[in-house]
Amino acid sequence: MNKSQPSLNFWQIWNMCFGFMGIQFGFALQNANVSRIFETLGADYNNMAVLWVAAPITGLIVQPIIGYFSDKTWNRLGRRRPYFLFGAIAASLALFIMPNSPALWVAAGMLWIMDASINVSMEPFRAFVGDMLPKKQRPMGYAMQSFFIGVGAVVASMLPWMMSNWFGIANTAEAGVIPESVKFSFYAGGTIFLLCVLWTVYSTKEYSPEELAEFERAEKGVEADKLANPPQRSAASYLKGGALFTIVGGILAAIIAINIENLDKNLYIAAGMLLAFGACQLVAGLMAKNQQNQNGFAEVMNDLFAMPQAMRQLAVVQFFSWFAFFAMWIYMTSGVAAFHFGSTDTSSLAYNEGADWVGVLFAVYNGTSIFAAILIPVIVKLTNLRFAHLINLALGGIGFISFMFIRDPQWLVLSMVGVGFAWASVLSVPYALLSNALPVKKLGVYMGIFNFFIVIPQILAASILGFMVTKLFNNEPIYAVVVGGVSMLIAGLMTLRVSNPVEE
């Protein structure tokens, strides 16, 4: 008889999720300050999206790889903890180096390294909840992660403002120099990141692969083996799909090249994405044709096309949700500085006051997400997971769109309250819908694949938002935030299409 997975107490769940607070310090500092660093080092906001594309492309590559290897890892540190630890060490070093970049190309390179390292730490944390908690406790585990995300992001987003207003550290500098308040914020964030992850690594003991397999058999019976061993996709299907994506990507690239004067060069990113996915399918097709299915690349590709139904249905919701947040992260600093503070000069006091205020606004939405994470289960109990997600995403969409109609920046705090509810929901509800549908044996790789539907809309945003701002919106980046709001409203409506959600 198989043994059921034991429940953990509150403090055990607290310890296993604590490292996520450190990870969020890295992400929040990046999201709130990287555009400021790029602009200070000479980047034009018209090219901001292509610089930011480093982050989603890195996640697209790194997360499924780390998920795949962490599923197969077992050593004295455990299954997921080695990746927490080494990712945190690398990310912390990157946080110390980033604000000292002497040139724009160095800062762009450090963003790649920083984001890769953060992803190495972050990806296994999602699978960690499924590993460590029985089905009935997983919602609490994801809620705890959301709580720490909110706490970490509030403090980290406000760090430059705190350094300037509480400790008297200068928030302005000569042209081309990163202000000291930003530098000290990154130093503090790197230190906290590492310490938080170390707490989880040393306070939590993982289950062995054999124990996890026993727990899953007790919960799902023979169905567990079916989930963990999906049928192989045929070589013909791969080759047909690969040819289609390659042709479409090539045609798009040719259209852009012919009309480059009327189009935006960032559109090449979208063409490159189509070509890359086509090439991956062609390679997988050749491997399948030659019976070379027992390798990491072939397994990840097969798992991608064998996703559980719940993941497929959530893909559209994730796409429009994350498109909106990426628009905010890229363009809110330049949009608020220009639209609400009246300056595009990165060395001016008005611009830096606007940039600091964006940090406060980011702290508001992350702070609201702490409260929202507690309130969302109540909304779910009164309705269901899908309708609760719709309500929260609608609040976020309205919050984004209101930036165009609110002139006093102080009132933008109210807008960010709505965004905070959307953020808390995006970080928890999709995983609550999904987690019980995934096999434990492949939990890491499927969580990494699920990240595709977070990353792809960000890459698309990076490829088209620059074009929209320059060609359609008369170089006014605030309109990109409004586009994000419309995207968020669409995501909310698409939630209602998700059928057969996992045990609401």
JODABEL-V722144 format. One record per helix or strand of 2 or more residues. SS is the DSSP state (a for helix, b for strand). FROM is the first residue (numbers start at 1). TO is the last residue. If there is no record, write none. Layout:
# JODABEL-V722144
ss: [SS/SS]
from: [FROM/FROM]
to: [TO/TO]
This chain:
# JODABEL-V722144
ss: [a/a/a/a/a/a/a/a/a/a/a/a/a/a/a/a/a/a]
from: [10/45/81/104/135/180/209/223/235/267/296/309/349/385/409/440/452/478]
to: [40/71/98/132/165/203/220/228/258/289/305/339/382/404/437/450/472/495]
